[in-house]
Amino acid sequence: MLAIEHASFTNPWTREMYLSELENRGVSFCFLARDEHDHVVGFCSFWRILDELHINNLAVLPACRRVGVAAALLTHVLAEGVRLGAQRATLEVRRSNEPARLLYERFGFTVKGVRHAYYTGPVEDALVLWRDRLEALAGS
Ligand SMILES: CC(C)(COP(=O)(O)OP(=O)(O)OC[C@H]1O[C@@H](n2cnc3c(N)ncnc32)[C@H](O)[C@@H]1OP(=O)(O)O)[C@@H](O)C(=O)NCCC(=O)NCCS
């Protein structure tokens, strides 16, 4: 999972950050996608805070992209969020991250705000995306 994190982000979360997430039971969740050999090929981590799902990280091994891994993870995570009581989901994405923006658009996320120069290395705005009415996704 850390290898995927490092291959995917310029400011990767550290092992310690993920380990401390594991302590935050009931709030912090992480789902892994595995291939037919049981190798981890992607993951999605999120918080469930009251009726909101905050997606922190979603990444797929570069060699395994464009075959639906992220879409499968997101489908599962949003359904799990509904099961946990979430009604809406939010996340931040780099303005230039076209693949991720298209993925989230496909799942009904829309831009609701901008955090100016939120990211470093390189400095870039974050778009704040929200998806309301998550329950409408359940079962679809
Ligand atoms: C964004 C990311 C998670 C997508 O993972 P993936 O498994 O390749 O995505 P999927 O194959 O499930 O694609 C689902 C849809 O997303 C969109 N999409 C994904 N990658 C795309 C790309 N490179 N170009 C255009 N659209 C893309 C498409 O709509 C795609 O549907 P389609 O294949 O039917 O056209 C992956 O590129 C990644 O790990 N990027 C680095 C980390 C990152 O940016 N994470 C998001 C942070 S907010």
The ligand as an ORCA input file, in Angstrom:
! r2SCAN-3c Opt
* xyz 0 1
  C      -7.119      8.442    -10.372
  C      -6.847      6.937    -10.264
  C      -7.154      6.486     -8.830
  C      -7.780      6.201    -11.236
  O      -7.589      4.793    -11.043
  P      -7.955      3.708    -12.187
  O      -8.077      2.388    -11.523
  O      -6.998      3.834    -13.308
  O      -9.384      4.227    -12.661
  P     -10.517      3.331    -13.387
  O      -9.857      2.393    -14.350
  O     -11.410      2.749    -12.362
  O     -11.269      4.464    -14.222
  C     -12.593      4.838    -13.951
  C     -12.921      6.094    -14.728
  O     -12.113      7.186    -14.269
  C     -11.736      8.023    -15.391
  N     -10.292      7.907    -15.601
  C      -9.416      7.191    -14.839
  N      -8.155      7.371    -15.300
  C      -8.231      8.203    -16.375
  C      -7.268      8.750    -17.273
  N      -5.947      8.487    -17.163
  N      -7.706      9.575    -18.242
  C      -9.009      9.868    -18.376
  N      -9.993      9.365    -17.555
  C      -9.599      8.545    -16.561
  C     -12.491      7.470    -16.577
  O     -13.779      8.071    -16.567
  C     -12.606      6.009    -16.209
  O     -13.644      5.334    -16.866
  P     -13.315      4.643    -18.306
  O     -12.073      3.816    -18.117
  O     -14.558      3.831    -18.540
  O     -13.114      5.767    -19.257
  C      -5.370      6.583    -10.648
  O      -5.055      7.231    -11.867
  C      -4.343      6.980     -9.616
  O      -4.029      6.210     -8.698
  N      -3.806      8.219     -9.741
  C      -2.785      8.711     -8.795
  C      -3.399      8.969     -7.446
  C      -4.528      9.983     -7.529
  O      -4.447     10.973     -8.244
  N      -5.594      9.716     -6.734
  C      -6.717     10.614     -6.627
  C      -6.421     11.622     -5.580
  S      -7.801     12.638     -5.254
*
